[in-house]
């Protein structure tokens, strides 16, 4: 994986993404696009497997539907 592909992947997936993981995926999959799609699909699957929202009255409320929609849009763009 060259520098341009690495930088593109980090711009798509976030700077905190593990470079060793990206390199291993790139070796296996062969393209940056395929790596990005696989990572985003895994992130989406993780969100879909957990509750969409959690609420503790008066304490906290969490809703991940916007995150799910964002991952779906990102996949469509890729």
C-alpha positions as CSV (number, residue, x, y, z in Angstrom):
1,X,0.0,0.0,0.0
2,X,1.5,3.3,-1.0
3,X,1.3,6.6,0.9
4,X,-1.6,8.0,-1.3
5,X,-3.8,4.9,-0.6
6,X,-2.9,5.0,3.1
7,X,-3.8,8.7,3.4
8,X,-7.1,8.2,1.4
9,X,-8.1,5.3,3.7
10,X,-7.3,7.4,6.8
11,X,-9.4,10.2,5.4
12,X,-12.3,7.8,4.8
13,X,-12.0,5.8,8.1
14,X,-10.5,8.2,10.6
15,X,-6.9,8.9,11.7
16,X,-7.3,6.5,14.7
17,X,-7.8,3.5,12.4
18,X,-5.1,0.8,13.0
19,X,-2.5,1.0,10.1
20,X,-1.4,-2.6,10.6
21,X,-5.0,-3.7,10.2
22,X,-5.4,-1.6,7.1
23,X,-2.2,-3.0,5.6
24,X,-3.2,-6.6,6.3
25,X,-6.6,-6.0,4.7
26,X,-5.0,-4.3,1.7
27,X,-2.6,-7.2,1.2
28,X,-5.6,-9.6,1.3
29,X,-8.1,-7.5,-0.7
30,X,-5.8,-5.7,-3.2
31,X,-7.5,-2.2,-3.3
32,X,-8.1,0.7,-1.0
33,X,-11.7,0.8,-2.0
34,X,-12.2,-2.8,-1.0
35,X,-10.5,-2.2,2.4
36,X,-12.7,0.9,3.1
37,X,-15.9,-1.0,2.2
38,X,-15.0,-3.9,4.4
39,X,-14.2,-1.7,7.4
40,X,-17.3,0.4,7.0
41,X,-19.5,-2.8,6.6
42,X,-18.0,-4.2,9.8
43,X,-18.7,-0.9,11.7
44,X,-22.2,-0.8,10.4
45,X,-22.8,-4.5,11.3
46,X,-21.6,-3.8,14.8
47,X,-24.0,-0.9,15.2
48,X,-26.9,-3.0,13.8
49,X,-26.2,-5.8,16.2
50,X,-26.6,-3.5,19.2
51,X,-29.7,-1.7,20.4
52,X,-30.6,1.3,18.3
53,X,-31.3,3.5,21.3
54,X,-30.9,3.4,25.0
55,X,-32.6,5.7,27.5
56,X,-32.3,6.0,31.2
57,X,-34.9,8.6,32.2
58,X,-33.4,11.8,33.4
59,X,-29.8,10.4,33.1
60,X,-28.8,9.6,29.5
61,X,-30.3,8.9,26.1
62,X,-28.3,7.4,23.2
63,X,-29.6,6.9,19.7
64,X,-27.3,5.5,16.9
65,X,-29.8,5.8,14.0
66,X,-27.9,8.8,12.6
67,X,-24.6,6.9,12.8
68,X,-26.2,4.0,10.9
69,X,-27.5,6.3,8.2
70,X,-24.1,7.9,7.9
71,X,-22.4,4.5,7.4
72,X,-25.0,3.5,4.8
73,X,-24.4,6.8,2.9
74,X,-20.6,6.2,3.1
75,X,-21.1,2.7,1.7
76,X,-23.2,4.1,-1.1
77,X,-20.5,6.6,-2.0
78,X,-17.7,4.0,-2.0
